[in-house]
Amino acid sequence: MTKSQNNPYEGLQRAFHEPKRLAIMAALIGTPSQEMTFTELKAGCDLTDGNLNRHLKTLEEAGAVAFRRSPGPGRSQTIVSLTKGGHRAFLEYLIALEEVLKIAAAAAKPQAAAESTGSALAKAVRA
């Protein structure tokens, strides 16, 4: 059993856990080529140029994405690609996140059951 299997919280990598970086990674992994233009990412993730640049720099430092310039009509475009290591690390992150969510859901079930039966404890918590 790996370290993250013993403690799935350790698999929640900071590089991916921020919501906008999670959106960037999900967008990239969801495309057949696993790459998008800077403009596509900006629009798809609802980010400004500066915010997208900051998040991409963090992902690049983690080895998750790479950049290349592609000549286009007028001016060149920046293409953001998911690296092989980034692909693998993001899938590992998703597995850890899924485990953490299962733990949270299991812990919440007794509370949800108590609230639905109207127990005194559940009433006190809601008050």
DAQUIJO-V353371 format. One record per run of one state. SS is the DSSP state (H for helix, E for strand, C for the rest). FROM is the first residue (numbers start at 1). TO is the last residue. If there is no record, write none. Layout:
BEGIN
SS/FROM/TO
SS/FROM/TO
END
This chain:
BEGIN
C/1/2
H/3/6
C/7/7
H/8/11
C/12/13
H/14/17
C/18/18
H/19/29
C/30/34
E/35/37
H/38/44
C/45/48
H/49/61
C/62/64
E/65/70
C/71/76
E/77/82
C/83/83
H/84/117
C/118/119
H/120/126
C/127/127
END
